[in-house]
Amino acid sequence: MYKNVLRLKKNIILRGINKPLLGSSDIIVARVIEIKADGCQIEGFRIKASGTGISVSSNNNTITDNEITAQGTFGSGIIIDKDDNRIISNNISAYSRGIDVGGQNNEILKNNIRGRYAPLSIGIDIEGSANKIIENTILTLSYYK
């Protein structure tokens, strides 16, 4: 288990073997992973965040096959602020937003997103343009009495 913020400032490929845990729900951090370099890959991790799981502020990155739990009231699974990123086959559970998409030409493919707080949950929030959102499954939990 790695509990600190992981800041990627150089191009790197991170592959988890047997889904190692990054982050923790009992330590308050704004983000578990911050991708600041172009061309990074994050694959095969369990990520637990009190805020946001992964923040992407660079281009041409790939995030695939991760299990992301954002537990904070306004936490997001993944936030993308730049262009040409690929978010593929992740399982995301978040109180606020599953994936927050800014920028252009991003591909959001085959993710499973579960909203954990019905009045505030948004599966995919799209703010940019020319983004491809294809074959995602979004479920928001509702509470009825």
N, C-alpha and C positions, 0 to 999 in steps of 0.2 A: 504494500500500500504506500502510495506517495501522496502526502497531504498538502504540499505547498503548491503555489501557482506555477505552472509550467509555461514559460514564455519561449516561443520559437522565433528566434531572430535571424536564423540562417536556414536555408533549404535543407530539410531533413525528412526521412521516412521513419515513422514510429509504428511498429507492428507489435501488438500485444499477443503473447502466447498464453492460451487458457484464460483470456479476459482478465488481466490484472486490474486492480482497482486504483483509480486516480481520484484524489479529492476525498471529501468526507462531509457528511451532513452535519457533523457537530462542530466543524471549524468554519467560521464565517469568512468567505473570500468572495470577491466580486465575480471572479471567473476561475475555473480550474485550469483551462488551457487557453492561452492567447497566441494566435497565429499571426505573426507580424511579417514573416518572410514569404515571398512568392514560392510556389511549387512544393509545398509541404504535403505529406500524407499522414493521416492518423487512421489507424485501422485496428480493430479488435480489442477495445478497452471497455471496462465498466467505469463510468464517470459519475460521481455523486457530487452535487454542488448545492451550496446554500443559496447561491445566486444563479449565474449562468454557467452551463457546462463548457461550451466552446465558443470563443469569440474569434471571428475571422476578419482581420483588417488588412488583408493582402489579396493578391490575385492568384489564380490557377492552382488552388489547393484541392485535395480530395479527402473527404471524411467518409469512411465507410465501415459498416459492420460494428458499430459501437452501441452500447447500452447506456443511455444518458438519463440520469434522474436529476432534475432541477427542483429542489425542495422549497426554496424561498418563495414568498408570496408573489413576487414579481419576477421570478427567475425564468429564464428561457433555456431551452435545450441547446440551441445553436443560434448565434447572431452572426449575420454576414453583412459587412459594410462595403465590400469591394466587388470585383467582377470576375467572371469566368471560373467560378468555383463549382465543385461537384459534391453533393451531399447524397449518398447512396446507401440504402438498406440499413439504416440505423433504427433502433428502437428507442423512442424518446417519451419520457413521462415528465410533465411540467405543470406547475400551477398556473402559469401565465401563458406564455407562448411556446409552442413546440419548436418552430423554426421562424426566425425573424429575418426576412430577406430584403436587403437593400442592394444597391449596385445593379449591374446589368449582366445579362448572358450567363446567369448561374443556372445549374441544373439540379433540381430537387427530385430524386427518383426513388420510388419503392421504399419509402420510410414508413414506419408505423409510429403514429403519434397519439399519445393518450393525454388528454387534459384532465387535471386532477381536481380542479375547482370550477364547477360549472359556470358560475356567473362571470368569471374573468378569463376563462380558458379560450385561447385562439390556437387552432392547429398550425396554420402557416399564415404569417402576416407578410404580405407582399407590398413593398414600398418602391422598389426599383422598376426597371422596364426590361422587356425582352427576356424575362426569366422563364425557364421551362419547368413546369410543375407537373410531373407525370406519375401515375399509379401509386400515389401515397394513400395510406389508410389513416383516417383521423377519427378518434372516438373521444367524446367529451363525457365525463361522468356527470350524471345528474342525480340530485337527491330529492325524492318526493316522499311526502308523508301521507 
